[in-house]
Amino acid sequence: MLPFSAFFTYKEATAYPVNIDGDFQLSKSQEMRLDDYLEKRFQGKFQTAGVRFWPEIQHFSPALLEKINKYTDVVPIFTNVIFDTSQSHANTIFEHMFCWLDIVVDEVKKHPETLFIIRAHPDEIRPGKESHESVSEWVENNNFAEIPNLEFIPPDKYISSYELIAAAKFVMVYNSTVGLESSIMGKPVLCAGKARYTQIPTVFFPDSKGSYINLLEEFLGADSIEQPITMRENARRVLYSQLFRASLPFDQFLKEDGVWRGYVRLRNFAPDDLLRGRSEVIDVVLDGILKKQSFIREI
């Protein structure tokens, strides 16, 4: 979402239900706005709730490059934090993310020709919000680091996710936003959890555990995987809608707290600034509440 923004819905907010109208297509100016955002995003120049996850983005080390070159294919696996509010909606095929990861490891062992790289989510170690059940602990407790064709990148290592995507045969995610970005980058994505972008075809999202395992085996055995062009186009439509249409910016009324990182406080503004016609965003909220409209800002 945009800085200082809010999302409004009559449904469950944690599911982030943004309706993507079938008639909505990006204009040239909208394409440019999205590309400008993605260029910054791919360089790690973004914040979420006042937190910059990537103080720096690192390139592949010589050791990792050497290891990658020993294998036929590379498959990055992007995990989530299980306390994230999206997870109760995501767990439709698998009971939870670690059930998925256990099955993934079984497949890793069956395919020694492929290098699998598990990328832990940086939010696992966010100060004050550290995960009490982390992928890092799961890897350590199960001695998965000893599997030759499994590489683990912990949450405090800032190796570029986008370099991993570029090197990938295909990308595996649970329900992370990086799945949407991977699809935009033209990579096939195998998704294991219901995500805010699986409402329309943006990634490969099987409807059962058995179908997921079968498709994973098919992908691993194929020489190459074709991503339908509609998935990339749909991914751009979804991301644009979430970022600019459903994400309502309140920077006219809010500013950084200045003490608590990730918190905001009110600016000094006249009460009349909240009247209809004074703010486009306030008008969208009023129409949503009073007229049952969609809380969407057309931009």
C-alpha positions as CSV (number, residue, x, y, z in Angstrom):
1,M,0.0,0.0,0.0
2,L,1.0,3.6,-0.4
3,P,2.5,5.5,2.5
4,F,0.0,7.1,4.9
5,S,-2.8,5.2,3.2
6,A,-5.8,3.2,4.4
7,F,-7.9,0.4,2.9
8,F,-11.7,0.4,3.4
9,T,-14.1,-2.5,2.7
10,Y,-17.4,-3.9,3.9
11,K,-15.8,-7.4,3.9
12,E,-12.9,-8.7,5.9
13,A,-10.1,-6.2,5.7
14,T,-7.3,-8.8,6.3
15,A,-8.3,-10.6,3.1
16,Y,-7.8,-7.3,1.2
17,P,-10.7,-8.0,-1.1
18,V,-10.1,-5.6,-4.0
19,N,-12.5,-6.3,-6.9
20,I,-10.8,-6.2,-10.3
21,D,-13.4,-5.3,-12.8
22,G,-13.0,-7.3,-16.1
23,D,-13.3,-4.1,-18.1
24,F,-10.4,-2.4,-16.2
25,Q,-7.3,-2.1,-18.3
26,L,-4.3,0.0,-17.6
27,S,-3.9,3.2,-19.7
28,K,-0.5,4.4,-20.8
29,S,-0.1,6.8,-17.9
30,Q,-1.2,4.1,-15.5
31,E,1.4,1.7,-17.0
32,M,4.1,4.4,-16.5
33,R,3.0,5.0,-12.9
34,L,3.2,1.3,-12.1
35,D,6.6,0.9,-13.9
36,D,8.0,3.8,-11.8
37,Y,6.8,2.2,-8.6
38,L,8.3,-1.2,-9.6
39,E,11.6,0.3,-10.5
40,K,12.0,1.6,-7.0
41,R,10.6,-1.6,-5.5
42,F,13.1,-3.7,-7.3
43,Q,15.9,-1.6,-5.8
44,G,14.5,-2.1,-2.3
45,K,13.4,1.6,-2.1
46,F,10.1,1.2,-0.3
47,Q,8.7,1.1,3.2
48,T,5.9,-0.8,4.8
49,A,4.2,0.7,7.8
50,G,7.2,3.0,8.2
51,V,9.7,0.2,8.1
52,R,12.3,-0.1,5.4
53,F,12.9,-3.9,5.1
54,W,16.0,-3.5,2.8
55,P,18.7,-1.2,4.2
56,E,20.6,-2.5,1.2
57,I,20.2,-5.1,-1.5
58,Q,23.1,-7.4,-2.0
59,H,24.0,-9.2,-5.2
60,F,24.8,-12.9,-5.3
61,S,28.0,-13.8,-3.6
62,P,30.7,-15.7,-5.6
63,A,30.0,-18.8,-3.4
64,L,26.3,-18.7,-4.2
65,L,27.0,-18.1,-7.9
66,E,29.3,-21.1,-8.0
67,K,26.7,-23.3,-6.3
68,I,24.0,-22.2,-8.7
69,N,26.2,-23.1,-11.7
70,K,26.4,-26.7,-10.5
71,Y,22.7,-27.3,-11.0
72,T,20.5,-27.7,-14.0
73,D,17.8,-25.3,-12.6
74,V,17.1,-22.9,-9.7
75,V,13.8,-22.7,-7.9
76,P,13.4,-20.0,-5.2
77,I,10.9,-20.5,-2.4
78,F,9.5,-17.4,-0.7
79,T,8.0,-17.9,2.7
80,N,5.7,-15.8,4.9
81,V,5.4,-15.2,8.6
82,I,2.7,-17.3,10.0
83,F,1.3,-14.6,12.4
84,D,0.5,-12.4,9.4
85,T,-3.2,-11.5,9.3
86,S,-3.4,-12.9,5.7
87,Q,-2.6,-16.4,6.9
88,S,-6.1,-17.3,8.1
89,H,-7.3,-16.7,4.5
90,A,-4.3,-18.3,2.9
91,N,-4.7,-21.7,4.5
92,T,-7.1,-23.3,2.0
93,I,-5.0,-26.1,0.4
94,F,-2.6,-26.6,3.3
95,E,-3.4,-26.5,7.0
96,H,-0.6,-23.9,7.4
97,M,2.6,-22.8,5.8
98,F,4.9,-25.3,7.5
99,C,2.7,-28.2,6.2
100,W,3.4,-26.9,2.8
101,L,7.1,-26.5,3.5
102,D,7.3,-30.1,4.7
103,I,5.9,-31.3,1.4
104,V,8.3,-29.1,-0.5
105,V,11.3,-30.6,1.3
106,D,10.1,-34.1,0.2
107,E,10.2,-32.8,-3.4
108,V,13.6,-31.2,-2.9
109,K,15.1,-34.6,-1.9
110,K,13.6,-36.2,-5.0
111,H,15.2,-33.7,-7.4
112,P,18.9,-33.5,-6.7
113,E,19.4,-31.9,-10.2
114,T,17.6,-28.7,-9.0
115,L,18.9,-26.1,-6.5
116,F,16.1,-24.9,-4.2
117,I,16.7,-21.6,-2.4
118,I,14.4,-20.9,0.5
119,R,14.1,-17.2,1.3
120,A,12.9,-16.4,4.8
121,H,10.7,-13.3,5.1
122,P,12.6,-10.3,6.6
123,D,9.6,-9.7,9.0
124,E,10.6,-12.7,11.0
125,I,13.1,-10.5,12.9
126,R,11.5,-7.1,12.8
127,P,12.3,-5.5,16.3
128,G,9.3,-5.8,18.6
129,K,7.6,-8.2,16.2
130,E,9.9,-11.1,16.1
131,S,8.3,-14.4,15.0
132,H,8.0,-17.1,17.7
133,E,7.8,-19.8,15.1
134,S,10.1,-19.0,12.3
135,V,11.4,-20.6,9.1
136,S,14.9,-20.2,10.4
137,E,14.1,-22.4,13.4
138,W,12.3,-24.9,11.2
139,V,15.4,-25.2,9.0
140,E,17.7,-25.6,12.0
141,N,15.5,-28.0,14.0
142,N,15.1,-30.4,11.0
143,N,18.8,-30.2,9.9
144,F,17.6,-29.1,6.4
145,A,20.8,-27.1,5.9
146,E,22.5,-30.5,5.4
147,I,20.5,-31.2,2.2
148,P,23.0,-30.6,-0.6
149,N,20.5,-29.0,-3.1
150,L,18.8,-26.8,-0.5
151,E,20.1,-23.3,0.1
152,F,18.6,-21.2,2.9
153,I,18.7,-17.4,3.0
154,P,17.9,-16.1,6.5
155,P,15.8,-13.0,7.2
156,D,18.8,-10.8,8.0
157,K,20.6,-11.4,4.6
158,Y,19.6,-8.9,2.0
159,I,20.3,-10.8,-1.2
160,S,18.2,-9.5,-4.0
161,S,14.9,-11.4,-4.3
162,Y,14.7,-10.1,-7.8
163,E,18.0,-11.6,-8.9
164,L,16.7,-14.9,-7.5
165,I,13.5,-14.5,-9.6
166,A,15.5,-13.7,-12.7
167,A,17.6,-16.8,-12.3
168,A,14.6,-19.1,-11.6
169,K,13.0,-21.8,-13.7
170,F,9.8,-21.0,-11.8
171,V,9.0,-19.4,-8.5
172,M,7.3,-21.0,-5.5
173,V,5.4,-18.9,-2.9
174,Y,2.8,-19.4,-0.2
175,N,0.9,-16.1,-0.6
176,S,3.5,-13.4,-0.5
177,T,3.4,-10.3,-2.7
178,V,6.6,-11.4,-4.3
179,G,4.5,-14.0,-6.2
180,L,2.7,-11.1,-7.9
181,E,5.9,-9.4,-8.7
182,S,7.4,-12.6,-10.1
183,S,4.5,-12.9,-12.4
184,I,4.9,-9.3,-13.6
185,M,8.6,-10.1,-14.2
186,G,7.4,-12.9,-16.6
187,K,8.2,-15.9,-14.4
188,P,5.8,-18.8,-13.8
189,V,4.6,-18.8,-10.2
190,L,3.3,-21.8,-8.3
191,C,1.3,-20.5,-5.4
192,A,0.3,-22.7,-2.4
193,G,-1.9,-20.3,-0.4
194,K,-4.9,-18.2,-1.3
195,A,-3.5,-14.7,-1.9
196,R,-5.1,-11.3,-2.5
197,Y,-4.0,-11.8,-6.2
198,T,-5.4,-15.3,-6.8
199,Q,-8.9,-14.0,-7.3
200,I,-8.1,-13.8,-11.1
201,P,-5.4,-15.8,-13.0
202,T,-2.1,-14.2,-12.1
203,V,-0.3,-17.3,-10.9
204,F,-0.7,-21.1,-11.0
205,F,-2.9,-21.9,-8.0
206,P,-4.1,-25.5,-7.8
207,D,-7.4,-26.3,-5.9
208,S,-6.2,-29.2,-3.8
209,K,-3.1,-30.7,-2.2
210,G,-2.9,-33.5,-4.7
211,S,-3.2,-31.2,-7.6
212,Y,-0.5,-29.0,-6.1
213,I,2.0,-31.9,-5.8
214,N,1.2,-33.1,-9.3
215,L,1.7,-29.7,-10.8
216,L,5.0,-29.2,-8.8
217,E,6.2,-32.5,-10.2
218,E,5.2,-31.5,-13.7
219,F,7.1,-28.2,-13.4
220,L,10.2,-29.9,-12.0
221,G,10.2,-32.4,-14.8
222,A,9.6,-30.0,-17.6
223,D,12.4,-28.5,-19.7
224,S,10.6,-25.2,-19.6
225,I,7.3,-23.8,-18.3
226,E,5.2,-21.3,-20.3
227,Q,3.6,-18.5,-18.4
228,P,0.4,-17.4,-20.1
229,I,0.7,-13.7,-21.1
230,T,-2.7,-13.1,-19.5
231,M,-1.2,-13.9,-16.1
232,R,1.4,-11.1,-16.4
233,E,-1.2,-8.7,-17.6
234,N,-3.6,-9.6,-14.8
235,A,-0.8,-9.3,-12.3
236,R,-0.2,-5.7,-13.4
237,R,-3.9,-5.0,-13.2
238,V,-4.1,-6.4,-9.7
239,L,-1.0,-4.6,-8.3
240,Y,-2.0,-1.3,-9.8
241,S,-5.5,-1.6,-8.3
242,Q,-4.2,-2.4,-4.9
243,L,-1.5,0.3,-4.9
244,F,-3.3,3.3,-6.5
245,R,-7.0,2.6,-6.6
246,A,-7.8,0.8,-3.3
247,S,-5.0,2.3,-1.3
248,L,-6.4,5.7,-0.2
249,P,-3.6,8.2,0.7
250,F,-4.2,10.4,3.8
251,D,-0.9,12.3,3.6
252,Q,-2.9,15.5,3.6
253,F,-4.0,14.7,7.2
254,L,-1.2,12.4,8.5
255,K,2.6,12.6,9.1
256,E,5.2,10.3,10.7
257,D,5.0,10.1,14.5
258,G,8.7,11.1,14.8
259,V,9.2,8.9,17.9
260,W,7.6,5.5,17.2
261,R,8.7,4.1,13.8
262,G,5.7,2.9,11.8
263,Y,3.2,5.1,13.7
264,V,1.6,8.3,12.5
265,R,0.0,11.4,14.0
266,L,-2.5,13.9,12.7
267,R,-1.3,17.0,11.0
268,N,-2.7,20.4,11.9
269,F,-5.6,21.0,9.5
270,A,-8.9,22.9,9.5
271,P,-12.0,20.9,10.2
272,D,-13.6,22.2,7.0
273,D,-10.9,20.3,5.1
274,L,-13.0,17.2,5.9
275,L,-16.1,18.5,4.1
276,R,-17.2,17.0,0.8
277,G,-15.4,18.6,-2.2
278,R,-12.3,19.5,-0.2
279,S,-10.4,16.2,-0.5
280,E,-10.7,13.5,-3.2
281,V,-10.0,10.8,-0.7
282,I,-12.5,12.0,1.8
283,D,-15.1,12.0,-1.0
284,V,-14.3,8.4,-1.8
285,V,-14.8,7.4,1.9
286,L,-18.0,9.4,2.2
287,D,-19.4,7.8,-1.0
288,G,-18.4,4.4,0.3
289,I,-20.1,4.8,3.7
290,L,-23.2,6.8,2.6
291,K,-23.8,5.4,-0.9
292,K,-22.4,1.9,-0.5
293,Q,-19.9,2.5,-3.2
294,S,-16.6,0.6,-3.6
295,F,-14.0,2.8,-1.8
296,I,-12.0,2.9,-5.1
297,R,-10.2,6.0,-6.2
298,E,-10.0,6.2,-10.0
299,I,-6.5,7.4,-10.9
